[in-house]
Amino acid sequence: MQFLTIPTVLCSAFMLSSFDGEGGRPPDCEDLPIGVFDPSWPNTYVESVGSGFPEQLDAAPTVHRTLQPDIVWESLVSLPDSEPVSFYARAWTAPLESPGETGLVTLENPVFVLTLSTSASVIDPSSNPPFGLLQTYAPRYVDGTWVLSEYRANPVDQLNNQWVTIHQPNPDSSTGFSRGTILDFVPRSLGLDRECFNPTINPPAGSGSDPCDAAIFTGVAGVGMPYAFANLGGDVFDSSAGAPWWRQQLFIFVVERDAIIRPSYNPNPRRSSPALRTDDGRPIFDPKGPKGPGYRFPRPDDDLWDAYLDATEGAKPFVGYSDGVTYEGSYGFRQWLARWQENSWGDPPGSDDIDDWADKGAFPFSSIGLTLNWPGFDPDRGSIAEAPFGALSEFIHKGGQSMYLVGIREAHQYVGAPNEFLDEVTWCDTCPGDLNRDGVVDGVDLSILLTNWGSTSTCYTIDKTLPTVGIADLARLLVAWGPCGWPLPEMRPPDCTNAP
């Protein structure tokens, strides 16, 4: 491949994406979110759990006390049956230790789950070059075969009970993806063109229009994390924050369908069937509840009781970890959910100090199985249906169940659409370090990295321990040198049609 500099690459991108041919006109990206430099939606959330909009706001925590219209439940993703998939994987042994022996694994009902996390930026000082913690669980290509690594949630490792969403293409949808998924949320709820998150098509041009910053902001906000609880003060690149926004990367896992559960009064993720009524995740509203109208858990005389027990006490029972406590089974799930509600909605009650609120681990979830679209909130249009306020369908990984890391992607690689005129690959075939999205980490990417040395654009920070492009990013790029690859060819998502 010809060795190109970043000006050449970007110039070529504009030449190919600016002509007036069909599909060749560049998108209008003026409405791209300014991201981390606009803290209005975390402020809105803090005010909603305090005294800011108690009458106008139809959102957490009041959403679980308000009967929602049918349109809201269209964003609850329910999981259909899928074909089994087999692959080689190394068994999980214990936290922070290397996985065990390799063997053939079969998942009977596999699904892809996604989460944004800072875990890849936890550096093991004993390794050289430095690796993130999840390098232990990253797929490896061994003797011509991809080998995954089993991971289980536990109270001392870095990935206990991850909040996740689903990757679910849907050819019947106008966006090509099921409602309640990230790639539907971006165009449908936010009205944004996914090409605007591609830095080749929309190059970074200052702090207010960096497509990679915006991709992180959009993804993190979409799953209800106010900048990952980071310091919202004057220094948005504050490296002392516990989970700064710029450390977020997208993790793709494959799991059994029943290894995940909704954080909801109706927790079962299965679709309704003659054998098991689930109402596709819609919870029961009780207009005469003991504490007033509101959504509630199923009771033994409800049609949803069997589905509730199946999700919490079935073959893959619920195990959750929170604040050093382990919660198990149906009763444990209720306690765990109540603890999250307490942390999210009332700790500290009525506080308008975001730093105080964030330090206590508040997480703005809704308790009905949906993350809410906080960036799209308008206090004068408080309904989920009218805002449009409904965003993503939420799930939780059950502790003790197996997860297999398929890959790590930058937020913009997943959210941003590839440019077909530049032969860019889909999100399946790119990877961190593939800065020009051609499916391989090579000299072109090295040239781009060196051209942006010292910058703070998240388009070029491969290592997430510091926001500035530097020696750690160079080390990560060299470790990743070569083809990116997709380790599950038998389970390739239908939106990843082109291969490198």
C-alpha positions, 0 to 999 in steps of 0.5 A: 500500500502506498505510504500517505500522509494525513493531509493526502488522506483527508484531501482524497476523502474530500475529493471523493465525497464532495462531487454531486454524483449519487451518494457522493454529496457530503452530509450536512454536519452542522448539527453534530453535538458539541459533546463534552463541552455542553453539560446541559443534559447532566444538569437536567438529570440532576434537576429532575431527581431534585426539584427542577421540573417536578410537574413537567418532567416525565423521566427518571425517577417519575417515569416509573410512576407515569403510564406511558403510551404504546409508542414508548414500548416500541423501543424495547428490544426483545430477542428472537431465537438465533442459530447456535455458534461454536468457537474456541475459547480459553476458560475463565480462571479468576480475576486478573489471572490468565484464562485457562485451557482452550476448548470448543464452546457452543452458544445455543442462542447467541446475541451481540451485546455492546457497552462503552467502558474505560476498562481497556485503559486500566494499565498493567504496569508489569507488562511491556509494552503496556496493556489494558486489563482486557487485553487478557480477554482480547481475541487471539489468532493462534495457528490459523484459528481465532480463540476467544476468552471467557469472562465472568462478572465478579466483585473484584474484577473490572467488568462486574454486571455491565450495562449493555445494549444490543446490536440488532439489524432490522431490514424492516426499519427505516434506519436498518436497525431495531428501535432501542439500539444505538445505530437506530437511536442516532438517526431516529431520535437525534436526527443525525447522519452517521457519516458525520461521525466518520473523521475521514468525511468530517475531519476534526476542526476544533474542540466544538466539532470533533466527530470522535468526541461527539461519537463518545458523547452520543454513545455515553449519553445514549446509555445514560452515563453523564460523561462516565461520572467524570469531572465536569469542571473547567478541564474536560481532559482531567486525567485524575477523574475516575472514569473520564469521558475520553477513555470510553471505548466500545466493547463487543461481547457475544453471550447466551441470550438468557445471560442478560436481563433487563433492569426493569420490573419486567426483566425477561428479554425473550419475545412472547411465545405460546409457552412463555408470555413476556409482553416483549419487556413491557412492565405492568402498570398498577393504577392502584398500587400501595404507594400510588400509581406506578409500574410494578413487578409481576405477582404469582397470579399475573400472566408474566409471573413465569417469565419473571421467574425464568429471568431471575431464577431459571437455568441462568439465575440473576447474580448482581454485585453492588457496593460490595454486596452480592444479590441472587435470585428473584428477591436479590434482583428486586433488592439490587434494582432498588439499590440502583434506584436509590443511587440514581434517584435519591443520593443525594436527594435534591442536590444540584451539585453534579460533582457531589452527585456523580461522586456517589455513583448515580446512574440515570436509568429509568427502571422500565428497561429503557435508557432515556434520551437526556441530550434530547430533553426539553422541559416544556415537552416532558413526555417520552413519546413526544420529546422523542425521549425514549432512547435505548433498550437496556440490559444487564449481564448476569454475574456468573454467566459467561461473556466472550469479548469479540472486539474493542472499537472506538466509538466513532468506528461503530457509530460512524458510517464508512465511506464506500468511495474510499473503500473503508471497512465496516465496524466489524473489520476495523479496530483501535489503531486503524486510523484510516479505516481500511481494516489494517494497522500499517504505515498509513496509520503510523503517518496519521498518528505522527502527524497528530502527535501532541493533539487531544483529538480522540480520533487519534488517541489509541491508548486511553490513559492520557488524552494527548497523543503520544508514546503510549499511543505509538506503543498500542499502534505497534502492538496492533500492527497488521490486519484487524480481523473479525473472529466470528465469521459464522456469526457476522452481522448483516450490516457488515456486508463488505470484508477487507 
